[in-house]
Amino acid sequence: MKYILVTGGVISGIGKGIIASSIGTILRSNGFRVTSIKIDPYINIDAGTFSPYEHGEVFVLDDGG
């Protein structure tokens, strides 16, 4: 089993998802089995309480997600 990690900072829209899906598509077309997992780094932290200046804009939905 091999892993490829695509990471980035708090800047959204820099293409992390496009890069990850493109790599996965290329690997799958060459016969590899691919599974994509998105990891939430704020598993025990409420990102809605962060300052927008240190984290960026945060949207909290009605259900808390």
DAPE-V224551 format. One record per residue. N is the residue number from 0. RES is the residue in one small letter. PHI is phi in degrees with one decimal (NA if undefined). PSI is psi in radians with two decimals (NA if undefined). Layout:
BEGIN
n=[N:N]
res=[RES:RES]
phi=[PHI:PHI]
psi=[PSI:PSI]
END
This chain:
BEGIN
n=[0:1:2:3:4:5:6:7:8:9:10:11:12:13:14:15:16:17:18:19:20:21:22:23:24:25:26:27:28:29:30:31:32:33:34:35:36:37:38:39:40:41:42:43:44:45:46:47:48:49:50:51:52:53:54:55:56:57:58:59:60:61:62:63:64]
res=[m:k:y:i:l:v:t:g:g:v:i:s:g:i:g:k:g:i:i:a:s:s:i:g:t:i:l:r:s:n:g:f:r:v:t:s:i:k:i:d:p:y:i:n:i:d:a:g:t:f:s:p:y:e:h:g:e:v:f:v:l:d:d:g:g]
phi=[NA:-121.2:-124.8:-124.1:-105.2:-110.2:-122.1:-168.9:-83.8:-82.6:-75.5:-86.7:82.3:-95.8:96.1:-62.4:-67.8:-64.2:-62.5:-62.8:-69.7:-66.5:-61.4:-62.2:-65.4:-62.7:-64.1:-63.7:-68.1:-98.3:92.9:-86.8:-86.9:-123.2:-129.7:-105.0:-130.7:-101.0:-103.6:-91.8:-72.6:-104.0:-63.6:-119.9:-127.4:-85.3:-65.2:-69.7:-95.3:-74.1:-70.5:-62.9:-77.6:-96.3:-124.0:106.1:-70.2:-122.9:-112.5:-111.3:-81.1:-57.8:-84.7:89.4:-84.2]
psi=[2.34:2.68:2.49:2.11:2.24:1.98:2.90:3.09:-2.74:-0.08:2.02:2.80:0.28:0.08:0.34:-0.71:-0.71:-0.76:-0.82:-0.78:-0.60:-0.78:-0.75:-0.71:-0.75:-0.79:-0.75:-0.69:-0.31:0.24:0.12:2.60:2.22:2.35:2.28:2.32:2.25:2.21:2.27:1.97:-0.19:0.81:-0.59:0.36:2.40:1.79:-0.31:-0.26:-0.04:2.63:2.35:-0.35:-0.49:-0.31:-0.54:3.05:2.40:2.35:2.19:2.18:2.90:-0.61:0.08:-0.10:NA]
END
